[in-house]
Amino acid sequence: MPGSWNFSDLHTGDASAAAGFYAPLFGWEFDDGGFATMMRRPGYGDHLAGTVDPGITERQDGISAPPGFADAIGWLVSAPSGQDHWHVTFTVASRDESATTAVKLGAVVISSDDTEWTKTALIRDRQGAELTLSQFTPPG
């Protein structure tokens, strides 16, 4: 949903330790998706379907999302040891318009990328915080 949190990535040098900490603390599950490790909160997709995103199941079925994807709250990303941090991605209606607005407000666009599924921009605010703007652009 544009204008809202999409997911958070945990950049860590020790994925096993992260899973060992967050799984019992929050009830998260960690699934190897082949290309990355997905962090899931079982039942989260049902919550979204019943509250703010009633079409989530059908939309994800239509794009052949991996099993459990509706429950995804983030991904584990490999990072150099000692540089662990969380990175937040927000959904936007238009990556380009949102990036332009961010620049007008004092941010810097560090990079942008167009993939088969998304248009993203990594931005840094005036205080040095980084976040990603993500526009969903499914094929077809």
N, CA, C and O atoms as a GROMACS GRO file, in nm:
protein
  560
    1MET      N    1   0.085  -0.116   0.000
    1MET     CA    2   0.000   0.000   0.000
    1MET      C    3   0.090   0.124   0.000
    1MET      O    4   0.164   0.146   0.096
    2PRO      N    5   0.086   0.206  -0.105
    2PRO     CA    6   0.174   0.323  -0.114
    2PRO      C    7   0.165   0.412   0.010
    2PRO      O    8   0.057   0.438   0.064
    3GLY      N    9   0.283   0.459   0.053
    3GLY     CA   10   0.291   0.546   0.168
    3GLY      C   11   0.306   0.472   0.300
    3GLY      O   12   0.294   0.531   0.407
    4SER      N   13   0.333   0.342   0.292
    4SER     CA   14   0.344   0.264   0.416
    4SER      C   15   0.469   0.177   0.416
    4SER      O   16   0.536   0.160   0.314
    5TRP      N   17   0.499   0.124   0.534
    5TRP     CA   18   0.610   0.031   0.551
    5TRP      C   19   0.587  -0.090   0.463
    5TRP      O   20   0.474  -0.140   0.454
    6ASN      N   21   0.692  -0.139   0.398
    6ASN     CA   22   0.682  -0.259   0.315
    6ASN      C   23   0.750  -0.375   0.385
    6ASN      O   24   0.686  -0.478   0.409
    7PHE      N   25   0.877  -0.361   0.418
    7PHE     CA   26   0.950  -0.464   0.492
    7PHE      C   27   1.081  -0.407   0.544
    7PHE      O   28   1.121  -0.296   0.508
    8SER      N   29   1.145  -0.484   0.630
    8SER     CA   30   1.275  -0.444   0.685
    8SER      C   31   1.374  -0.557   0.662
    8SER      O   32   1.343  -0.674   0.687
    9ASP      N   33   1.492  -0.523   0.616
    9ASP     CA   34   1.598  -0.622   0.597
    9ASP      C   35   1.695  -0.614   0.713
    9ASP      O   36   1.731  -0.505   0.758
   10LEU      N   37   1.737  -0.730   0.762
   10LEU     CA   38   1.841  -0.735   0.863
   10LEU      C   39   1.972  -0.770   0.795
   10LEU      O   40   1.989  -0.882   0.746
   11HIS      N   41   2.063  -0.676   0.792
   11HIS     CA   42   2.197  -0.698   0.737
   11HIS      C   43   2.282  -0.749   0.852
   11HIS      O   44   2.299  -0.680   0.952
   12THR      N   45   2.336  -0.871   0.839
   12THR     CA   46   2.410  -0.930   0.949
   12THR      C   47   2.521  -1.020   0.898
   12THR      O   48   2.512  -1.079   0.791
   13GLY      N   49   2.625  -1.030   0.978
   13GLY     CA   50   2.735  -1.121   0.948
   13GLY      C   51   2.713  -1.259   1.007
   13GLY      O   52   2.792  -1.350   0.982
   14ASP      N   53   2.606  -1.276   1.086
   14ASP     CA   54   2.579  -1.404   1.150
   14ASP      C   55   2.430  -1.436   1.144
   14ASP      O   56   2.356  -1.413   1.240
   15ALA      N   57   2.386  -1.490   1.030
   15ALA     CA   58   2.245  -1.521   1.009
   15ALA      C   59   2.193  -1.622   1.110
   15ALA      O   60   2.078  -1.613   1.153
   16SER      N   61   2.275  -1.718   1.146
   16SER     CA   62   2.234  -1.820   1.243
   16SER      C   63   2.204  -1.758   1.379
   16SER      O   64   2.104  -1.792   1.442
   17ALA      N   65   2.290  -1.669   1.425
   17ALA     CA   66   2.267  -1.602   1.553
   17ALA      C   67   2.143  -1.514   1.547
   17ALA      O   68   2.067  -1.508   1.644
   18ALA      N   69   2.122  -1.446   1.435
   18ALA     CA   70   2.003  -1.362   1.420
   18ALA      C   71   1.876  -1.446   1.428
   18ALA      O   72   1.781  -1.411   1.498
   19ALA      N   73   1.874  -1.558   1.356
   19ALA     CA   74   1.757  -1.647   1.360
   19ALA      C   75   1.736  -1.701   1.501
   19ALA      O   76   1.622  -1.711   1.548
   20GLY      N   77   1.845  -1.737   1.568
   20GLY     CA   78   1.835  -1.788   1.704
   20GLY      C   79   1.783  -1.686   1.803
   20GLY      O   80   1.725  -1.723   1.905
   21PHE      N   81   1.802  -1.559   1.775
   21PHE     CA   82   1.753  -1.452   1.862
   21PHE      C   83   1.608  -1.416   1.830
   21PHE      O   84   1.523  -1.414   1.919
   22TYR      N   85   1.578  -1.388   1.701
   22TYR     CA   86   1.447  -1.336   1.665
   22TYR      C   87   1.337  -1.443   1.660
   22TYR      O   88   1.221  -1.412   1.686
   23ALA      N   89   1.371  -1.566   1.626
   23ALA     CA   90   1.268  -1.671   1.618
   23ALA      C   91   1.194  -1.689   1.750
   23ALA      O   92   1.072  -1.681   1.751
   24PRO      N   93   1.263  -1.713   1.861
   24PRO     CA   94   1.189  -1.730   1.986
   24PRO      C   95   1.133  -1.599   2.042
   24PRO      O   96   1.031  -1.599   2.111
   25LEU      N   97   1.198  -1.487   2.012
   25LEU     CA   98   1.153  -1.359   2.064
   25LEU      C   99   1.020  -1.315   2.002
   25LEU      O  100   0.929  -1.273   2.074
   26PHE      N  101   1.010  -1.325   1.870
   26PHE     CA  102   0.892  -1.276   1.799
   26PHE      C  103   0.810  -1.385   1.731
   26PHE      O  104   0.704  -1.356   1.674
   27GLY      N  105   0.855  -1.509   1.735
   27GLY     CA  106   0.782  -1.616   1.666
   27GLY      C  107   0.805  -1.615   1.516
   27GLY      O  108   0.724  -1.669   1.441
   28TRP      N  109   0.915  -1.555   1.473
   28TRP     CA  110   0.946  -1.549   1.330
   28TRP      C  111   1.000  -1.682   1.282
   28TRP      O  112   1.062  -1.757   1.358
   29GLU      N  113   0.976  -1.711   1.155
   29GLU     CA  114   1.034  -1.827   1.089
   29GLU      C  115   1.127  -1.777   0.980
   29GLU      O  116   1.105  -1.672   0.921
   30PHE      N  117   1.231  -1.854   0.955
   30PHE     CA  118   1.332  -1.818   0.855
   30PHE      C  119   1.333  -1.924   0.748
   30PHE      O  120   1.359  -2.042   0.776
   31ASP      N  121   1.305  -1.884   0.623
   31ASP     CA  122   1.296  -1.978   0.511
   31ASP      C  123   1.395  -1.940   0.402
   31ASP      O  124   1.399  -1.825   0.358
   32ASP      N  125   1.474  -2.037   0.360
   32ASP     CA  126   1.567  -2.015   0.249
   32ASP      C  127   1.487  -2.016   0.120
   32ASP      O  128   1.432  -2.119   0.080
   33GLY      N  129   1.481  -1.901   0.055
   33GLY     CA  130   1.408  -1.888  -0.071
   33GLY      C  131   1.493  -1.920  -0.192
   33GLY      O  132   1.449  -1.898  -0.305
   34GLY      N  133   1.615  -1.970  -0.171
   34GLY     CA  134   1.704  -1.999  -0.283
   34GLY      C  135   1.789  -1.880  -0.320
   34GLY      O  136   1.908  -1.896  -0.349
   35PHE      N  137   1.731  -1.761  -0.320
   35PHE     CA  138   1.804  -1.639  -0.354
   35PHE      C  139   1.829  -1.552  -0.231
   35PHE      O  140   1.913  -1.463  -0.234
   36ALA      N  141   1.755  -1.579  -0.123
   36ALA     CA  142   1.770  -1.504   0.002
   36ALA      C  143   1.693  -1.577   0.112
   36ALA      O  144   1.615  -1.668   0.084
   37THR      N  145   1.716  -1.536   0.235
   37THR     CA  146   1.644  -1.594   0.348
   37THR      C  147   1.532  -1.500   0.388
   37THR      O  148   1.555  -1.385   0.426
   38MET      N  149   1.410  -1.550   0.380
   38MET     CA  150   1.290  -1.473   0.412
   38MET      C  151   1.260  -1.485   0.560
   38MET      O  152   1.263  -1.595   0.616
   39MET      N  153   1.231  -1.372   0.625
   39MET     CA  154   1.184  -1.372   0.763
   39MET      C  155   1.032  -1.360   0.758
   39MET      O  156   0.978  -1.267   0.698
   40ARG      N  157   0.964  -1.456   0.821
   40ARG     CA  158   0.817  -1.458   0.815
   40ARG      C  159   0.758  -1.458   0.955
   40ARG      O  160   0.815  -1.514   1.049
   41ARG      N  161   0.642  -1.395   0.967
   41ARG     CA  162   0.561  -1.403   1.088
   41ARG      C  163   0.434  -1.477   1.047
   41ARG      O  164   0.346  -1.418   0.986
   42PRO      N  165   0.424  -1.608   1.081
   42PRO     CA  166   0.305  -1.686   1.041
   42PRO      C  167   0.175  -1.616   1.085
   42PRO      O  168   0.160  -1.574   1.199
   43GLY      N  169   0.083  -1.605   0.989
   43GLY     CA  170  -0.046  -1.540   1.014
   43GLY      C  171  -0.049  -1.394   0.973
   43GLY      O  172  -0.156  -1.334   0.969
   44TYR      N  173   0.066  -1.338   0.942
   44TYR     CA  174   0.071  -1.196   0.904
   44TYR      C  175  -0.007  -1.170   0.775
   44TYR      O  176  -0.078  -1.070   0.765
   45GLY      N  177   0.004  -1.260   0.677
   45GLY     CA  178  -0.070  -1.244   0.553
   45GLY      C  179  -0.220  -1.247   0.577
   45GLY      O  180  -0.294  -1.172   0.514
   46ASP      N  181  -0.266  -1.334   0.667
   46ASP     CA  182  -0.408  -1.339   0.701
   46ASP      C  183  -0.452  -1.208   0.766
   46ASP      O  184  -0.561  -1.158   0.738
   47HIS      N  185  -0.367  -1.153   0.851
   47HIS     CA  186  -0.396  -1.023   0.914
   47HIS      C  187  -0.410  -0.916   0.806
   47HIS      O  188  -0.505  -0.837   0.809
   48LEU      N  189  -0.315  -0.911   0.712
   48LEU     CA  190  -0.322  -0.811   0.605
   48LEU      C  191  -0.449  -0.828   0.523
   48LEU      O  192  -0.515  -0.729   0.490
   49ALA      N  193  -0.483  -0.953   0.489
   49ALA     CA  194  -0.603  -0.980   0.408
   49ALA      C  195  -0.729  -0.934   0.480
   49ALA      O  196  -0.824  -0.889   0.416
   50GLY      N  197  -0.730  -0.946   0.611
   50GLY     CA  198  -0.849  -0.909   0.688
   50GLY      C  199  -0.855  -0.763   0.728
   50GLY      O  200  -0.957  -0.718   0.781
   51THR      N  201  -0.748  -0.688   0.704
   51THR     CA  202  -0.747  -0.548   0.746
   51THR      C  203  -0.721  -0.453   0.629
   51THR      O  204  -0.814  -0.392   0.577
   52VAL      N  205  -0.597  -0.439   0.589
   52VAL     CA  206  -0.560  -0.334   0.494
   52VAL      C  207  -0.536  -0.381   0.351
   52VAL      O  208  -0.523  -0.297   0.261
   53ASP      N  209  -0.530  -0.511   0.327
   53ASP     CA  210  -0.495  -0.560   0.193
   53ASP      C  211  -0.577  -0.685   0.159
   53ASP      O  212  -0.522  -0.794   0.152
   54PRO      N  213  -0.708  -0.668   0.137
   54PRO     CA  214  -0.794  -0.785   0.115
   54PRO      C  215  -0.759  -0.868  -0.008
   54PRO      O  216  -0.800  -0.984  -0.014
   55GLY      N  217  -0.688  -0.816  -0.106
   55GLY     CA  218  -0.655  -0.891  -0.227
   55GLY      C  219  -0.516  -0.953  -0.227
   55GLY      O  220  -0.470  -1.000  -0.331
   56ILE      N  221  -0.448  -0.954  -0.112
   56ILE     CA  222  -0.309  -0.998  -0.108
   56ILE      C  223  -0.291  -1.141  -0.157
   56ILE      O  224  -0.198  -1.169  -0.232
   57THR      N  225  -0.377  -1.231  -0.115
   57THR     CA  226  -0.361  -1.372  -0.152
   57THR      C  227  -0.376  -1.391  -0.302
   57THR      O  228  -0.292  -1.457  -0.365
   58GLU      N  229  -0.480  -1.334  -0.360
   58GLU     CA  230  -0.503  -1.348  -0.503
   58GLU      C  231  -0.392  -1.283  -0.584
   58GLU      O  232  -0.346  -1.338  -0.685
   59ARG      N  233  -0.348  -1.165  -0.540
   59ARG     CA  234  -0.242  -1.094  -0.612
   59ARG      C  235  -0.112  -1.175  -0.610
   59ARG      O  236  -0.044  -1.185  -0.712
   60GLN      N  237  -0.078  -1.231  -0.495
   60GLN     CA  238   0.046  -1.307  -0.486
   60GLN      C  239   0.034  -1.441  -0.558
   60GLN      O  240   0.133  -1.489  -0.613
   61ASP      N  241  -0.085  -1.503  -0.557
   61ASP     CA  242  -0.104  -1.625  -0.636
   61ASP      C  243  -0.086  -1.595  -0.785
   61ASP      O  244  -0.034  -1.678  -0.860
   62GLY      N  245  -0.130  -1.476  -0.828
   62GLY     CA  246  -0.122  -1.438  -0.968
   62GLY      C  247   0.020  -1.414  -1.017
   62GLY      O  248   0.044  -1.415  -1.138
   63ILE      N  249   0.113  -1.394  -0.926
   63ILE     CA  250   0.252  -1.371  -0.967
   63ILE      C  251   0.343  -1.486  -0.924
   63ILE      O  252   0.466  -1.476  -0.932
   64SER      N  253   0.282  -1.595  -0.879
   64SER     CA  254   0.356  -1.715  -0.837
   64SER      C  255   0.459  -1.683  -0.728
   64SER      O  256   0.574  -1.726  -0.735
   65ALA      N  257   0.415  -1.607  -0.627
   65ALA     CA  258   0.503  -1.576  -0.514
   65ALA      C  259   0.538  -1.704  -0.440
   65ALA      O  260   0.459  -1.798  -0.440
   66PRO      N  261   0.655  -1.710  -0.378
   66PRO     CA  262   0.694  -1.831  -0.304
   66PRO      C  263   0.598  -1.858  -0.188
   66PRO      O  264   0.536  -1.765  -0.136
   67PRO      N  265   0.585  -1.983  -0.147
   67PRO     CA  266   0.498  -2.016  -0.034
   67PRO      C  267   0.538  -1.935   0.090
   67PRO      O  268   0.656  -1.922   0.122
   68GLY      N  269   0.438  -1.881   0.158
   68GLY     CA  270   0.462  -1.805   0.278
   68GLY      C  271   0.499  -1.659   0.256
   68GLY      O  272   0.523  -1.586   0.352
   69PHE      N  273   0.503  -1.616   0.130
   69PHE     CA  274   0.547  -1.480   0.100
   69PHE      C  275   0.456  -1.375   0.163
   69PHE      O  276   0.505  -1.268   0.202
   70ALA      N  277   0.327  -1.402   0.175
   70ALA     CA  278   0.234  -1.305   0.236
   70ALA      C  279   0.269  -1.281   0.382
   70ALA      O  280   0.233  -1.177   0.438
   71ASP      N  281   0.337  -1.376   0.445
   71ASP     CA  282   0.377  -1.361   0.585
   71ASP      C  283   0.513  -1.296   0.602
   71ASP      O  284   0.559  -1.278   0.715
   72ALA      N  285   0.579  -1.260   0.491
   72ALA     CA  286   0.714  -1.204   0.497
   72ALA      C  287   0.714  -1.066   0.560
   72ALA      O  288   0.631  -0.981   0.526
   73ILE      N  289   0.807  -1.044   0.652
   73ILE     CA  290   0.826  -0.912   0.712
   73ILE      C  291   0.965  -0.858   0.680
   73ILE      O  292   0.995  -0.743   0.709
   74GLY      N  293   1.049  -0.942   0.619
   74GLY     CA  294   1.182  -0.896   0.584
   74GLY      C  295   1.270  -1.007   0.530
   74GLY      O  296   1.225  -1.120   0.509
   75TRP      N  297   1.395  -0.973   0.509
   75TRP     CA  298   1.493  -1.065   0.453
   75TRP      C  299   1.623  -1.053   0.531
   75TRP      O  300   1.656  -0.947   0.584
   76LEU      N  301   1.696  -1.162   0.537
   76LEU     CA  302   1.831  -1.159   0.593
   76LEU      C  303   1.928  -1.130   0.479
   76LEU      O  304   1.922  -1.194   0.374
   77VAL      N  305   2.016  -1.035   0.500
   77VAL     CA  306   2.113  -0.994   0.399
   77VAL      C  307   2.252  -1.008   0.460
   77VAL      O  308   2.274  -0.964   0.574
   78SER      N  309   2.343  -1.068   0.388
   78SER     CA  310   2.479  -1.085   0.437
   78SER      C  311   2.549  -0.949   0.447
   78SER      O  312   2.543  -0.868   0.354
   79ALA      N  313   2.616  -0.927   0.560
   79ALA     CA  314   2.690  -0.802   0.582
   79ALA      C  315   2.822  -0.836   0.649
   79ALA      O  316   2.834  -0.940   0.714
   80PRO      N  317   2.921  -0.750   0.634
   80PRO     CA  318   3.048  -0.773   0.705
   80PRO      C  319   3.025  -0.779   0.856
   80PRO      O  320   2.942  -0.706   0.910
   81SER      N  321   3.099  -0.865   0.921
   81SER     CA  322   3.089  -0.879   1.066
   81SER      C  323   3.109  -0.744   1.134
   81SER      O  324   3.198  -0.668   1.098
   82GLY      N  325   3.024  -0.716   1.233
   82GLY     CA  326   3.035  -0.591   1.307
   82GLY      C  327   2.959  -0.475   1.247
   82GLY      O  328   2.955  -0.367   1.305
   83GLN      N  329   2.900  -0.496   1.130
   83GLN     CA  330   2.824  -0.388   1.066
   83GLN      C  331   2.676  -0.424   1.055
   83GLN      O  332   2.609  -0.384   0.960
   84ASP      N  333   2.626  -0.498   1.154
   84ASP     CA  334   2.485  -0.537   1.154
   84ASP      C  335   2.396  -0.414   1.166
   84ASP      O  336   2.425  -0.321   1.241
   85HIS      N  337   2.287  -0.415   1.090
   85HIS     CA  338   2.190  -0.306   1.099
   85HIS      C  339   2.060  -0.346   1.028
   85HIS      O  340   2.058  -0.438   0.946
   86TRP      N  341   1.955  -0.274   1.061
   86TRP     CA  342   1.826  -0.291   0.993
   86TRP      C  343   1.815  -0.186   0.884
   86TRP      O  344   1.864  -0.074   0.899
   87HIS      N  345   1.749  -0.222   0.774
   87HIS     CA  346   1.724  -0.130   0.663
   87HIS      C  347   1.575  -0.139   0.628
   87HIS      O  348   1.522  -0.249   0.608
   88VAL      N  349   1.508  -0.025   0.621
   88VAL     CA  350   1.364  -0.020   0.600
   88VAL      C  351   1.331   0.017   0.456
   88VAL      O  352   1.395   0.104   0.396
   89THR      N  353   1.229  -0.050   0.400
   89THR     CA  354   1.177  -0.019   0.267
   89THR      C  355   1.032   0.025   0.279
   89THR      O  356   0.951  -0.039   0.346
   90PHE      N  357   1.000   0.136   0.213
   90PHE     CA  358   0.864   0.188   0.212
   90PHE      C  359   0.806   0.175   0.072
   90PHE      O  360   0.876   0.195  -0.028
   91THR      N  361   0.678   0.142   0.064
   91THR     CA  362   0.607   0.131  -0.064
   91THR      C  363   0.564   0.271  -0.108
   91THR      O  364   0.515   0.350  -0.028
   92VAL      N  365   0.584   0.300  -0.236
   92VAL     CA  366   0.541   0.428  -0.292
   92VAL      C  367   0.465   0.403  -0.422
   92VAL      O  368   0.485   0.301  -0.488
   93ALA      N  369   0.377   0.496  -0.458
   93ALA     CA  370   0.302   0.484  -0.583
   93ALA      C  371   0.392   0.508  -0.703
   93ALA      O  372   0.377   0.443  -0.806
   94SER      N  373   0.487   0.601  -0.689
   94SER     CA  374   0.580   0.633  -0.797
   94SER      C  375   0.718   0.657  -0.737
   94SER      O  376   0.739   0.752  -0.661
   95ARG      N  377   0.812   0.571  -0.771
   95ARG     CA  378   0.949   0.587  -0.724
   95ARG      C  379   1.007   0.722  -0.766
   95ARG      O  380   1.069   0.791  -0.685
   96ASP      N  381   0.986   0.758  -0.891
   96ASP     CA  382   1.045   0.882  -0.943
   96ASP      C  383   0.987   1.006  -0.874
   96ASP      O  384   1.062   1.095  -0.836
   97GLU      N  385   0.855   1.011  -0.859
   97GLU     CA  386   0.793   1.127  -0.792
   97GLU      C  387   0.835   1.134  -0.646
   97GLU      O  388   0.862   1.242  -0.594
   98SER      N  389   0.840   1.019  -0.578
   98SER     CA  390   0.880   1.017  -0.437
   98SER      C  391   1.025   1.057  -0.420
   98SER      O  392   1.058   1.130  -0.327
   99ALA      N  393   1.113   1.011  -0.508
   99ALA     CA  394   1.254   1.048  -0.501
   99ALA      C  395   1.271   1.198  -0.526
   99ALA      O  396   1.351   1.263  -0.459
  100THR      N  397   1.197   1.252  -0.621
  100THR     CA  398   1.203   1.395  -0.649
  100THR      C  399   1.159   1.475  -0.527
  100THR      O  400   1.222   1.575  -0.492
  101THR      N  401   1.052   1.432  -0.462
  101THR     CA  402   1.004   1.499  -0.341
  101THR      C  403   1.109   1.491  -0.230
  101THR      O  404   1.135   1.590  -0.161
  102ALA      N  405   1.169   1.373  -0.213
  102ALA     CA  406   1.271   1.356  -0.110
  102ALA      C  407   1.389   1.451  -0.133
  102ALA      O  408   1.440   1.510  -0.039
  103VAL      N  409   1.432   1.464  -0.259
  103VAL     CA  410   1.542   1.555  -0.292
  103VAL      C  411   1.504   1.700  -0.259
  103VAL      O  412   1.585   1.775  -0.204
  104LYS      N  413   1.382   1.738  -0.293
  104LYS     CA  414   1.336   1.875  -0.262
  104LYS      C  415   1.337   1.901  -0.111
  104LYS      O  416   1.353   2.015  -0.068
  105LEU      N  417   1.321   1.794  -0.032
  105LEU     CA  418   1.319   1.807   0.114
  105LEU      C  419   1.457   1.790   0.176
  105LEU      O  420   1.470   1.792   0.299
  106GLY      N  421   1.561   1.773   0.092
  106GLY     CA  422   1.697   1.768   0.142
  106GLY      C  423   1.766   1.633   0.136
  106GLY      O  424   1.880   1.621   0.180
  107ALA      N  425   1.700   1.530   0.084
  107ALA     CA  426   1.762   1.398   0.073
  107ALA      C  427   1.853   1.390  -0.049
  107ALA      O  428   1.852   1.477  -0.136
  108VAL      N  429   1.930   1.283  -0.053
  108VAL     CA  430   2.016   1.254  -0.167
  108VAL      C  431   1.978   1.115  -0.218
  108VAL      O  432   1.962   1.022  -0.138
  109VAL      N  433   1.963   1.100  -0.348
  109VAL     CA  434   1.939   0.968  -0.407
  109VAL      C  435   2.076   0.904  -0.427
  109VAL      O  436   2.159   0.954  -0.503
  110ILE      N  437   2.097   0.793  -0.358
  110ILE     CA  438   2.226   0.723  -0.364
  110ILE      C  439   2.230   0.632  -0.486
  110ILE      O  440   2.331   0.624  -0.555
  111SER      N  441   2.119   0.563  -0.512
  111SER     CA  442   2.112   0.475  -0.628
  111SER      C  443   1.966   0.447  -0.661
  111SER      O  444   1.877   0.470  -0.578
  112SER      N  445   1.943   0.399  -0.780
  112SER     CA  446   1.809   0.354  -0.819
  112SER      C  447   1.825   0.230  -0.905
  112SER      O  448   1.930   0.206  -0.966
  113ASP      N  449   1.718   0.150  -0.909
  113ASP     CA  450   1.724   0.024  -0.982
  113ASP      C  451   1.585  -0.009  -1.035
  113ASP      O  452   1.485   0.014  -0.968
  114ASP      N  453   1.580  -0.063  -1.155
  114ASP     CA  454   1.457  -0.112  -1.214
  114ASP      C  455   1.474  -0.262  -1.234
  114ASP      O  456   1.566  -0.306  -1.304
  115THR      N  457   1.385  -0.341  -1.173
  115THR     CA  458   1.388  -0.486  -1.190
  115THR      C  459   1.258  -0.530  -1.254
  115THR      O  460   1.172  -0.448  -1.288
  116GLU      N  461   1.244  -0.658  -1.271
  116GLU     CA  462   1.121  -0.713  -1.328
  116GLU      C  463   1.000  -0.681  -1.240
  116GLU      O  464   0.888  -0.669  -1.291
  117TRP      N  465   1.020  -0.668  -1.108
  117TRP     CA  466   0.910  -0.654  -1.013
  117TRP      C  467   0.899  -0.517  -0.948
  117TRP      O  468   0.791  -0.480  -0.901
  118THR      N  469   1.008  -0.440  -0.945
  118THR     CA  470   1.007  -0.313  -0.872
  118THR      C  471   1.094  -0.207  -0.938
  118THR      O  472   1.184  -0.236  -1.016
  119LYS      N  473   1.062  -0.084  -0.902
  119LYS     CA  474   1.150   0.030  -0.927
  119LYS      C  475   1.184   0.082  -0.789
  119LYS      O  476   1.095   0.115  -0.711
  120THR      N  477   1.314   0.089  -0.757
  120THR     CA  478   1.355   0.131  -0.624
  120THR      C  479   1.452   0.247  -0.629
  120THR      O  480   1.518   0.271  -0.730
  121ALA      N  481   1.458   0.318  -0.517
  121ALA     CA  482   1.558   0.423  -0.499
  121ALA      C  483   1.606   0.416  -0.355
  121ALA      O  484   1.526   0.415  -0.261
  122LEU      N  485   1.737   0.411  -0.338
  122LEU     CA  486   1.799   0.418  -0.207
  122LEU      C  487   1.828   0.565  -0.182
  122LEU      O  488   1.898   0.629  -0.259
  123ILE      N  489   1.771   0.619  -0.072
  123ILE     CA  490   1.792   0.761  -0.041
  123ILE      C  491   1.854   0.777   0.097
  123ILE      O  492   1.844   0.689   0.183
  124ARG      N  493   1.919   0.891   0.117
  124ARG     CA  494   1.978   0.926   0.246
  124ARG      C  495   1.922   1.062   0.287
  124ARG      O  496   1.927   1.158   0.210
  125ASP      N  497   1.867   1.070   0.408
  125ASP     CA  498   1.812   1.198   0.454
  125ASP      C  499   1.924   1.288   0.507
  125ASP      O  500   2.040   1.249   0.511
  126ARG      N  501   1.888   1.409   0.546
  126ARG     CA  502   1.987   1.508   0.590
  126ARG      C  503   2.062   1.466   0.715
  126ARG      O  504   2.173   1.514   0.740
  127GLN      N  505   2.003   1.376   0.794
  127GLN     CA  506   2.069   1.328   0.916
  127GLN      C  507   2.156   1.205   0.890
  127GLN      O  508   2.223   1.157   0.982
  128GLY      N  509   2.155   1.153   0.767
  128GLY     CA  510   2.238   1.038   0.731
  128GLY      C  511   2.166   0.904   0.731
  128GLY      O  512   2.226   0.802   0.698
  129ALA      N  513   2.037   0.903   0.767
  129ALA     CA  514   1.961   0.777   0.766
  129ALA      C  515   1.929   0.737   0.622
  129ALA      O  516   1.893   0.820   0.539
  130GLU      N  517   1.943   0.608   0.594
  130GLU     CA  518   1.913   0.557   0.461
  130GLU      C  519   1.787   0.472   0.465
  130GLU      O  520   1.760   0.403   0.563
  131LEU      N  521   1.711   0.477   0.356
  131LEU     CA  522   1.592   0.395   0.340
  131LEU      C  523   1.569   0.374   0.191
  131LEU      O  524   1.627   0.442   0.107
  132THR      N  525   1.482   0.277   0.161
  132THR     CA  526   1.452   0.247   0.021
  132THR      C  527   1.307   0.282  -0.009
  132THR      O  528   1.218   0.252   0.070
  133LEU      N  529   1.285   0.344  -0.124
  133LEU     CA  530   1.152   0.368  -0.179
  133LEU      C  531   1.129   0.258  -0.283
  133LEU      O  532   1.215   0.233  -0.367
  134SER      N  533   1.013   0.192  -0.278
  134SER     CA  534   0.989   0.080  -0.369
  134SER      C  535   0.851   0.090  -0.433
  134SER      O  536   0.749   0.096  -0.364
  135GLN      N  537   0.851   0.092  -0.566
  135GLN     CA  538   0.728   0.091  -0.644
  135GLN      C  539   0.711  -0.048  -0.704
  135GLN      O  540   0.799  -0.095  -0.776
  136PHE      N  541   0.598  -0.113  -0.675
  136PHE     CA  542   0.570  -0.247  -0.727
  136PHE      C  543   0.530  -0.236  -0.873
  136PHE      O  544   0.434  -0.166  -0.906
  137THR      N  545   0.602  -0.306  -0.962
  137THR     CA  546   0.576  -0.300  -1.107
  137THR      C  547   0.581  -0.442  -1.164
  137THR      O  548   0.676  -0.478  -1.234
  138PRO      N  549   0.479  -0.523  -1.134
  138PRO     CA  550   0.481  -0.662  -1.181
  138PRO      C  551   0.482  -0.671  -1.334
  138PRO      O  552   0.431  -0.583  -1.402
  139PRO      N  553   0.541  -0.778  -1.386
  139PRO     CA  554   0.545  -0.795  -1.532
  139PRO      C  555   0.405  -0.816  -1.590
  139PRO      O  556   0.314  -0.867  -1.523
  140GLY      N  557   0.392  -0.775  -1.714
  140GLY     CA  558   0.271  -0.808  -1.787
  140GLY      C  559   0.166  -0.712  -1.787
  140GLY      O  560   0.061  -0.735  -1.847
   0.00000   0.00000   0.00000
